[in-house]
């Protein structure tokens, strides 16, 4: 009778211990859950504190202990991001004392040279079609930074590069009062490029402009803040 009770307690204890699946990550943390679906790239699961399914990349998992006691071991994988040459962004630009939003495209011609092309057709902040503006900005990168961790205060933004650049900017601004100025400006700025795609930059520029139709000259300065996304390819290595 005593052995029967001990056996019964052991079975009950085993059922309690293995009543949930356990995901063990390479960083040492554990997730007690119910596995819903497991594929080559990710594992979907549910936890007691949430009714919504969650997912985790397979390369972050060390092993899974299923509720029946069996264990599936995962191989450590390395995730890399290969940045593409194309980026789209939104620019907040100020010139002529006006602030407006630009949509822009950037092409990474080489490791040292990028071509930035913003365009706008109205002053969004004043809700007026005051001008049509566009430019071609050449950005020559001065430093040779290597990818490293980037922090803004306590916020970890992941691995990326911080680059400093200079270059000429060719700008055309056409106002609805039939005044069109052509500018050649010198620019200087700093950019942050995360390996997973996020890009942000700040640059200033100044230089002369000329209206050929009305024989007018001008000297203007520009401040530009850019937030964009650079396309990239996610590569998983064994």
N, C-alpha and C positions, 0 to 999 in steps of 0.2 A: 504493500500500500504506500509506504514511504517513497519507494522508487517511482511509483506511478505519479505521485504528487510532484516530485522533482522533475520528472519528464514533462508533465503538463505545464509547470512553471517555465521550463526551458523553452518549450514551444511557444508559449504566450510571450515570453521576453523576446524571442527571435522575431516573432510577428510584429512586435512593437518597434524593434530596432530597424527592421527592413520594411516598414510600412510606407516609406517614401523613397523616391530616387534621390541620389545625392550627386551633384556636379562638383567636382574638385578642380579648381583652376590652378594654373602654374604659379600665381602669386600667393597661393596658400589659402585662399578663401573657399568656403563651401556654400552651395546653394541647395537647400532641401526643397524638393519640388516634385512635380509629376511630369515626366517626359511625354510630350505630345507627338513630336516628330523629330527625327534625327537624319540629317542629310550630310553630304560630304563637306559642305561649306558652313553649316550652322545647325544648332539644336534649338528647337522650340519647346517651351515648358510653361507650366503654371505653378504659382506659389499660393500658399494659404491666405496671404494678405492681399491678393489681387485676383480679380476674376478675368483680367485681360491677359492673353498669352504674351510671353516675353521670348526673346531670342538671344543667343550668344554665339559668337563666331567659334568654329571648331578649333582654330589655332590657339584660342585662349584656354582650352580645356585640357587638363592633365589626364583625368579619368572620370568615368561615370560609374557609380555603384547603383545598380538597379535594386528595386525593392525585394527581388527574390535572392539577393546576395551576390549575383554575378557582377563582375567588374569589366568594363571596357576601357582599355588604355589608349590614349591618343599620343601621337608623336609631336614634339615641339616643332612649330613652324615659324618662319620669319615672314613678316608682311612688309612689303615695300610698295612705294607709290612712284610710278613713272610719270612725270609731268609732261603734258602735251604742249604744243606751241600756241594754243588758242585760249584766249580769255575774254570773257564779257563782264562788264562792270557798270556801276552807276557812279557818276562823278558829281560831286557838289562843287561848283566852280563860282568864283567871284571875279568879275572884271567890270570895268566902267562903273564901279560902285553898285553893281547889280549881282544878285545871287540867283543861280538857276541850276537845274539838274540836267546832266548830260547822260546819254547812253553811249557807251564806248566799246570798242573792240581793240584788243591788243594782240600783236603777233610777236612771239619770241623768236627773232631771227637767228640768234646764237646765244651762247652762254653770257656774252657781254653786251648784246644789243637787243633792245625791244622797241617796237613801233606801236605807239598808242594813238588811237584815232577816236576822239569824242565828237558827238554831234547833238545839237539841240535846235528846236525851231521856235521856242517861246520862253518867256520868263514865267515859270510855273508859280513862283511865290507871289507874283502880282496878278496871275491869271490873265496875262496879256500877251498877245503875239507881238512882242516888241522887236524881235530880231530873229535871224537865222544865223547860227554860229557853228563852226566846226574847225578842227585843227588836226595837224599831223605832228605828233611829238616823238622825237627820237631820244631814247633813254640809253645812255652808255654807262654801264655799271663800273664803278671805280674800284671796288674791293673784290677780294676772292674769298668770300665767306663759305664755310662748310656748314652743312645742316647740323643744328643743335637744338636743344630744348629752348622754347621761347615762353616767357612768363610776362603777364601784365598783372603786377601785384601778386596776389595768391593764386590767380587763375592760370592754369597750365594749358597753353594753346597747342601743345604737341611739338613735333619736330619741324623745323623750317629754316629759312634763311632771312637775314636782314641785310639789305643792300643799299648802297648810296649811289646815286646816279646824277649825271648832268647831261645836257644836250640842247640842241636847238628846237624851237617850236614854230611852225608856220601856221598862222591862224587867220581865218577869214570871218568877218562879222558884218552882216548886212542888216541894216535897220530899215524899218518900214517907212521912214522918211526919205528913202532913196539914197542913204549914205552907206557906202560899203568900204570898210577899212581892211587892209591887208597888213598883217603884223609879222615881224620876225623877232622872236623873243629868245632869250637865254633862260634855261630852267635848271633848277637843282632840287633834289628831293631825296626821300628815303622810302623804301618799300619793304613790306614783310610778306613773304611767300611761304605758306604752310604746304607741306608735302601732300596733304589730303585735299588741297585745292583753294582754300581761302587766301585771298590777296587783299592787302590794304596798302595805300600809299598816300604820301603828302608831299606836294612840291609847290614851289613858287617860281614865277617867271616874270620878266619885265623886258620891254623893248619898244622900239618905234613902230608906228603904223602910218599908212598913207592911203588916202582916198583919191584914186586917179581921176574920177569923174569930176570932182569938185576941187581938186588941187588942195586938199586939206591934209595936215600932218597931225599926229597925235603920239603920245607916249603913255603906255598903259602897263599896269602890273596885274598879275593873275595869281590867285591862290586856289589850289585844287586838292580835294580830298576824295579818294577813290576807294570803293569797296567792290570786290569782284570775285569771280570764281574761275580758276584755271583748270581746264579739263585734265584728268589724270587717269592712269590705268593702275588698278590694284593688283599686285603680284604676290602670290603666296608661294614661298619656297619651303621645301622639306628640310 
